[in-house]
Amino acid sequence: MGIFENLNGWEFFALLLIALLIFGEKLPNAIADGMRMLRNLRNMARNATGDLSRELGTDISLEDLNPKTFMRKHLLSEEEEAALRKPLQGMFDDVRNDVRSIADDVKSTAGEFDPRKVSSTAPTTPEPPAVSGSRFVDAT
């Protein structure tokens, strides 16, 4: 019941009540039609898998329908897969090392400019110059 796993008892009861109000006397027929449709869908999936298995001449499962898995399982040997992976693995390792070094550089640079590490003796803002005397001359 994957669809109804998030429903509690009251919500499920409310859905049943709504279905009863909408379909009324036709509810048993609607349930039977839904079950028949589900059965037909399962049979179509089973037949499609059987047809693919017959055409490809191998024992196929639903996991094999992923092209990557199919290639790995049926077309490539382990040695061929390793030979294809080796150059890519080297490039991947190079990129990973470059990214790590860049991340380390960014962390060290960010650590140098950390405002929490600034000494408390240095003023953060300059002091305004002291005002000496009066700025305004009394003209009266």
Rosetta constraint file for C-alpha pairs under 8 A:
AtomPair CA 1 CA 5 HARMONIC 6.35 0.50
AtomPair CA 4 CA 12 HARMONIC 7.94 0.50
AtomPair CA 7 CA 11 HARMONIC 5.79 0.50
AtomPair CA 7 CA 12 HARMONIC 6.09 0.50
AtomPair CA 8 CA 12 HARMONIC 6.27 0.50
AtomPair CA 9 CA 13 HARMONIC 6.11 0.50
AtomPair CA 10 CA 14 HARMONIC 6.12 0.50
AtomPair CA 11 CA 15 HARMONIC 6.25 0.50
AtomPair CA 12 CA 16 HARMONIC 6.31 0.50
AtomPair CA 13 CA 17 HARMONIC 6.20 0.50
AtomPair CA 14 CA 18 HARMONIC 6.16 0.50
AtomPair CA 15 CA 19 HARMONIC 6.11 0.50
AtomPair CA 16 CA 20 HARMONIC 6.13 0.50
AtomPair CA 17 CA 21 HARMONIC 6.22 0.50
AtomPair CA 18 CA 22 HARMONIC 6.09 0.50
AtomPair CA 19 CA 23 HARMONIC 5.88 0.50
AtomPair CA 19 CA 24 HARMONIC 7.60 0.50
AtomPair CA 19 CA 27 HARMONIC 7.32 0.50
AtomPair CA 20 CA 24 HARMONIC 4.99 0.50
AtomPair CA 20 CA 25 HARMONIC 7.91 0.50
AtomPair CA 20 CA 27 HARMONIC 6.48 0.50
AtomPair CA 23 CA 27 HARMONIC 5.05 0.50
AtomPair CA 23 CA 30 HARMONIC 7.68 0.50
AtomPair CA 26 CA 30 HARMONIC 6.15 0.50
AtomPair CA 27 CA 31 HARMONIC 6.16 0.50
AtomPair CA 28 CA 32 HARMONIC 6.17 0.50
AtomPair CA 29 CA 33 HARMONIC 6.09 0.50
AtomPair CA 30 CA 34 HARMONIC 6.15 0.50
AtomPair CA 31 CA 35 HARMONIC 6.19 0.50
AtomPair CA 32 CA 36 HARMONIC 6.11 0.50
AtomPair CA 33 CA 37 HARMONIC 6.13 0.50
AtomPair CA 34 CA 38 HARMONIC 6.21 0.50
AtomPair CA 35 CA 39 HARMONIC 6.15 0.50
AtomPair CA 36 CA 40 HARMONIC 6.18 0.50
AtomPair CA 37 CA 41 HARMONIC 6.22 0.50
AtomPair CA 38 CA 42 HARMONIC 6.30 0.50
AtomPair CA 39 CA 43 HARMONIC 6.24 0.50
AtomPair CA 40 CA 44 HARMONIC 6.14 0.50
AtomPair CA 41 CA 45 HARMONIC 6.26 0.50
AtomPair CA 42 CA 46 HARMONIC 6.15 0.50
AtomPair CA 43 CA 47 HARMONIC 6.03 0.50
AtomPair CA 44 CA 48 HARMONIC 6.06 0.50
AtomPair CA 45 CA 49 HARMONIC 6.20 0.50
AtomPair CA 46 CA 50 HARMONIC 6.21 0.50
AtomPair CA 47 CA 51 HARMONIC 6.07 0.50
AtomPair CA 48 CA 52 HARMONIC 6.21 0.50
AtomPair CA 49 CA 53 HARMONIC 6.11 0.50
AtomPair CA 49 CA 60 HARMONIC 7.22 0.50
AtomPair CA 49 CA 61 HARMONIC 7.26 0.50
AtomPair CA 49 CA 62 HARMONIC 7.46 0.50
AtomPair CA 50 CA 54 HARMONIC 6.16 0.50
AtomPair CA 51 CA 55 HARMONIC 6.13 0.50
AtomPair CA 52 CA 56 HARMONIC 5.97 0.50
AtomPair CA 52 CA 60 HARMONIC 7.49 0.50
AtomPair CA 53 CA 57 HARMONIC 5.74 0.50
AtomPair CA 53 CA 58 HARMONIC 5.54 0.50
AtomPair CA 53 CA 59 HARMONIC 5.74 0.50
AtomPair CA 53 CA 60 HARMONIC 5.41 0.50
AtomPair CA 54 CA 58 HARMONIC 7.11 0.50
AtomPair CA 60 CA 64 HARMONIC 6.03 0.50
AtomPair CA 60 CA 65 HARMONIC 7.96 0.50
AtomPair CA 61 CA 65 HARMONIC 7.20 0.50
AtomPair CA 62 CA 66 HARMONIC 8.00 0.50
AtomPair CA 63 CA 69 HARMONIC 7.22 0.50
AtomPair CA 64 CA 69 HARMONIC 5.59 0.50
AtomPair CA 64 CA 70 HARMONIC 4.88 0.50
AtomPair CA 64 CA 73 HARMONIC 7.93 0.50
AtomPair CA 65 CA 69 HARMONIC 7.44 0.50
AtomPair CA 65 CA 70 HARMONIC 6.48 0.50
AtomPair CA 66 CA 70 HARMONIC 6.13 0.50
AtomPair CA 67 CA 71 HARMONIC 6.07 0.50
AtomPair CA 68 CA 72 HARMONIC 6.24 0.50
AtomPair CA 69 CA 73 HARMONIC 5.99 0.50
AtomPair CA 70 CA 74 HARMONIC 5.81 0.50
AtomPair CA 70 CA 75 HARMONIC 7.41 0.50
AtomPair CA 71 CA 75 HARMONIC 5.03 0.50
AtomPair CA 71 CA 76 HARMONIC 6.21 0.50
AtomPair CA 72 CA 76 HARMONIC 5.36 0.50
AtomPair CA 72 CA 77 HARMONIC 7.48 0.50
AtomPair CA 72 CA 81 HARMONIC 7.28 0.50
AtomPair CA 73 CA 77 HARMONIC 7.90 0.50
AtomPair CA 76 CA 80 HARMONIC 5.84 0.50
AtomPair CA 76 CA 81 HARMONIC 6.05 0.50
AtomPair CA 77 CA 81 HARMONIC 6.22 0.50
AtomPair CA 78 CA 82 HARMONIC 6.10 0.50
AtomPair CA 79 CA 83 HARMONIC 6.10 0.50
AtomPair CA 80 CA 84 HARMONIC 6.21 0.50
AtomPair CA 81 CA 85 HARMONIC 6.10 0.50
AtomPair CA 82 CA 86 HARMONIC 5.98 0.50
AtomPair CA 83 CA 87 HARMONIC 7.70 0.50
AtomPair CA 84 CA 88 HARMONIC 7.35 0.50
AtomPair CA 85 CA 89 HARMONIC 5.87 0.50
AtomPair CA 86 CA 90 HARMONIC 6.37 0.50
AtomPair CA 87 CA 91 HARMONIC 6.42 0.50
AtomPair CA 88 CA 92 HARMONIC 6.05 0.50
AtomPair CA 89 CA 93 HARMONIC 6.10 0.50
AtomPair CA 90 CA 94 HARMONIC 6.27 0.50
AtomPair CA 91 CA 95 HARMONIC 6.21 0.50
AtomPair CA 92 CA 96 HARMONIC 6.07 0.50
AtomPair CA 93 CA 97 HARMONIC 6.12 0.50
AtomPair CA 94 CA 98 HARMONIC 6.20 0.50
AtomPair CA 95 CA 99 HARMONIC 6.12 0.50
AtomPair CA 96 CA 100 HARMONIC 6.18 0.50
AtomPair CA 97 CA 101 HARMONIC 6.20 0.50
AtomPair CA 98 CA 102 HARMONIC 6.20 0.50
AtomPair CA 99 CA 103 HARMONIC 6.07 0.50
AtomPair CA 100 CA 104 HARMONIC 6.13 0.50
AtomPair CA 101 CA 105 HARMONIC 6.17 0.50
AtomPair CA 102 CA 106 HARMONIC 6.14 0.50
AtomPair CA 103 CA 107 HARMONIC 6.16 0.50
AtomPair CA 104 CA 108 HARMONIC 6.16 0.50
AtomPair CA 105 CA 109 HARMONIC 6.05 0.50
AtomPair CA 106 CA 110 HARMONIC 5.96 0.50
AtomPair CA 107 CA 111 HARMONIC 6.02 0.50
AtomPair CA 108 CA 112 HARMONIC 6.35 0.50
AtomPair CA 109 CA 113 HARMONIC 6.65 0.50
AtomPair CA 110 CA 114 HARMONIC 6.18 0.50
AtomPair CA 113 CA 117 HARMONIC 7.86 0.50
AtomPair CA 114 CA 118 HARMONIC 7.22 0.50
AtomPair CA 118 CA 122 HARMONIC 7.99 0.50
